[in-house]
Amino acid sequence: MRVKRARMTYDYARDHEHELSAEYLYASDAEVLGIYDADDSLQVDVAVICPECSETLRLETTVDKVTSSGTELPLDEDYYD
């Protein structure tokens, strides 16, 4: 059976609200764009793909808490498989 994907209209893709949920976002689909100081706090910007329209989105977040990780960098590629 062949499934035809519906294409999103330009107006919808441009105007819809990008309501994101962790259920549809994966670390392997994200890229850190920057880490910097802003307004007396640490800021992290991350690019992700909107699961609804496939537009690349920039997420801007402030670091609230820092703890030890126990993770060694660079991360093993198998971590994302």
C-alpha positions in Angstrom: 0.0 0.0 0.0 1.4 3.4 -1.0 0.8 6.3 1.4 0.7 9.8 0.0 1.9 12.5 2.4 -0.2 15.6 2.5 1.7 18.8 1.9 1.2 21.6 4.3 0.2 24.9 2.7 2.7 27.7 2.8 0.3 29.9 4.8 -0.2 27.2 7.5 3.5 26.4 7.7 4.2 30.1 8.1 1.4 31.0 10.6 0.9 27.9 12.7 2.1 27.9 16.3 5.0 25.6 16.8 3.7 23.7 19.9 6.5 21.4 20.8 6.4 18.3 23.0 9.3 16.2 24.2 7.4 13.2 22.9 8.3 14.2 19.3 11.8 15.8 19.8 15.0 13.7 19.9 18.5 14.6 20.8 19.8 13.2 17.6 17.6 15.8 15.7 19.0 18.8 17.6 22.1 20.9 17.2 23.5 23.3 19.7 23.8 26.7 18.0 25.4 28.6 20.9 26.2 28.9 24.6 26.7 32.3 26.0 26.1 34.7 28.9 23.0 36.8 28.8 21.3 38.8 31.5 23.5 37.4 34.3 22.7 33.8 33.3 23.9 31.1 30.9 21.9 30.9 27.7 21.8 27.9 25.3 20.3 28.1 21.8 19.4 24.8 20.1 18.0 24.1 16.6 15.3 21.5 16.2 12.9 20.5 13.4 9.2 21.2 14.0 7.6 17.7 13.9 4.4 19.2 12.4 5.8 21.3 9.5 9.5 20.4 9.3 10.6 24.0 9.7 13.9 24.5 11.5 13.2 26.2 14.9 15.6 28.0 17.2 15.0 27.2 20.9 16.4 29.7 23.4 16.7 28.6 26.9 18.3 29.7 30.2 20.2 27.3 32.3 18.5 27.0 35.7 20.6 24.2 37.3 24.1 22.7 36.8 25.0 19.3 38.2 27.6 16.6 37.6 26.8 14.3 34.7 29.2 11.4 34.7 29.0 11.5 30.9 32.2 11.5 28.9 32.5 13.7 25.9 32.4 13.4 23.0 29.3 11.3 23.2 29.4 7.8 21.6 27.5 7.7 18.3 25.7 4.6 19.5 24.0 6.7 22.2 21.8 8.1 19.5 21.0 4.9 17.7 
